[in-house]
Amino acid sequence: MIAYYPLAHGKLAKKASDAVGKICEDHGGISYSQVALAWLVTKSVVNFPIPRASKSSHVKDNALAAEINLNHEEMKILERES
């Protein structure tokens, strides 16, 4: 499966909770979008997400999301939020 518009044109970040914000902080201030992409790539049914990349900064941020390793507790929080 391909996750097309996996970040819902920014709507996902607007719905993010304080718990997701803490995950962002714990990983050095990463974005909500990066957390969402890091979570998506752990899903066995998603071969790869196709996030928007209309700016070079989007491409860089999206690529950095692949380097984020979410721990078990963070995954549980994100599963509840999804």
C-alpha positions as a LaTeX table, in Angstrom:
\begin{tabular}{lrrr}
\hline
Residue & $x$ (\AA) & $y$ (\AA) & $z$ (\AA) \\
\hline
Met1 & 0.00 & 0.00 & 0.00 \\
Ile2 & 1.13 & 3.55 & $-0.73$ \\
Ala3 & 0.15 & 6.18 & 1.83 \\
Tyr4 & $-0.84$ & 9.08 & $-0.43$ \\
Tyr5 & $-1.16$ & 12.45 & 1.38 \\
Pro6 & $-0.19$ & 10.76 & 4.66 \\
Leu7 & $-0.06$ & 14.07 & 6.50 \\
Ala8 & $-3.49$ & 15.26 & 5.30 \\
His9 & $-2.14$ & 18.60 & 4.03 \\
Gly10 & $-1.11$ & 19.68 & 7.53 \\
Lys11 & $-4.38$ & 18.73 & 9.19 \\
Leu12 & $-2.65$ & 15.91 & 11.05 \\
Ala13 & $-0.30$ & 18.29 & 12.86 \\
Lys14 & $-3.20$ & 20.49 & 13.90 \\
Lys15 & $-4.83$ & 17.51 & 15.63 \\
Ala16 & $-1.66$ & 16.39 & 17.40 \\
Ser17 & $-1.91$ & 16.05 & 21.16 \\
Asp18 & 0.41 & 17.11 & 23.95 \\
Ala19 & 1.61 & 13.50 & 24.10 \\
Val20 & 2.75 & 13.69 & 20.49 \\
Gly21 & 4.36 & 17.04 & 21.26 \\
Lys22 & 6.36 & 15.36 & 24.03 \\
Ile23 & 7.58 & 12.73 & 21.55 \\
Cys24 & 8.72 & 15.58 & 19.29 \\
Glu25 & 10.60 & 17.21 & 22.18 \\
Asp26 & 12.14 & 13.92 & 23.31 \\
His27 & 13.62 & 13.48 & 19.83 \\
Gly28 & 15.31 & 16.86 & 19.78 \\
Gly29 & 12.45 & 19.03 & 18.58 \\
Ile30 & 11.38 & 17.12 & 15.50 \\
Ser31 & 8.10 & 18.03 & 13.84 \\
Tyr32 & 4.71 & 16.39 & 14.19 \\
Ser33 & 4.98 & 15.45 & 10.53 \\
Gln34 & 8.27 & 13.67 & 11.11 \\
Val35 & 6.74 & 11.68 & 13.97 \\
Ala36 & 3.80 & 10.73 & 11.75 \\
Leu37 & 6.08 & 9.59 & 8.93 \\
Ala38 & 8.32 & 7.66 & 11.33 \\
Trp39 & 5.21 & 5.90 & 12.66 \\
Leu40 & 3.85 & 5.18 & 9.18 \\
Val41 & 7.00 & 3.43 & 8.00 \\
Thr42 & 6.68 & 0.96 & 10.88 \\
Lys43 & 3.34 & $-0.27$ & 9.52 \\
Ser44 & 3.70 & $-3.51$ & 7.60 \\
Val45 & 0.83 & $-2.61$ & 5.26 \\
Val46 & 2.47 & 0.66 & 4.16 \\
Asn47 & 5.21 & 0.12 & 1.59 \\
Phe48 & 6.03 & 3.81 & 1.65 \\
Pro49 & 4.31 & 7.12 & 2.33 \\
Ile50 & 4.28 & 9.92 & $-0.24$ \\
Pro51 & 4.25 & 13.17 & 1.73 \\
Arg52 & 4.07 & 16.60 & 0.16 \\
Ala53 & 7.42 & 18.06 & $-0.75$ \\
Ser54 & 6.76 & 21.39 & $-2.46$ \\
Lys55 & 9.82 & 22.95 & $-0.84$ \\
Ser56 & 13.35 & 21.66 & $-0.47$ \\
Ser57 & 12.92 & 21.94 & 3.31 \\
His58 & 9.99 & 19.48 & 3.08 \\
Val59 & 12.19 & 16.98 & 1.26 \\
Lys60 & 14.90 & 17.27 & 3.92 \\
Asp61 & 12.44 & 16.95 & 6.82 \\
Asn62 & 10.71 & 13.98 & 5.20 \\
Ala63 & 14.02 & 12.22 & 4.62 \\
Leu64 & 15.12 & 12.80 & 8.22 \\
Ala65 & 11.94 & 11.09 & 9.42 \\
Ala66 & 13.37 & 7.80 & 8.17 \\
Glu67 & 16.13 & 8.10 & 10.79 \\
Ile68 & 13.73 & 8.42 & 13.74 \\
Asn69 & 13.46 & 5.33 & 15.91 \\
Leu70 & 10.32 & 5.34 & 18.02 \\
Asn71 & 10.41 & 3.25 & 21.17 \\
His72 & 7.70 & 0.87 & 22.33 \\
Glu73 & 6.01 & 3.40 & 24.64 \\
Glu74 & 5.96 & 6.05 & 21.91 \\
Met75 & 4.42 & 3.56 & 19.50 \\
Lys76 & 1.67 & 2.80 & 22.03 \\
Ile77 & 0.91 & 6.52 & 22.37 \\
Leu78 & 0.76 & 6.96 & 18.60 \\
Glu79 & $-1.45$ & 3.92 & 18.18 \\
Arg80 & $-3.93$ & 5.46 & 20.62 \\
Glu81 & $-3.78$ & 8.80 & 18.77 \\
Ser82 & $-4.37$ & 7.34 & 15.32 \\
\hline
\end{tabular}
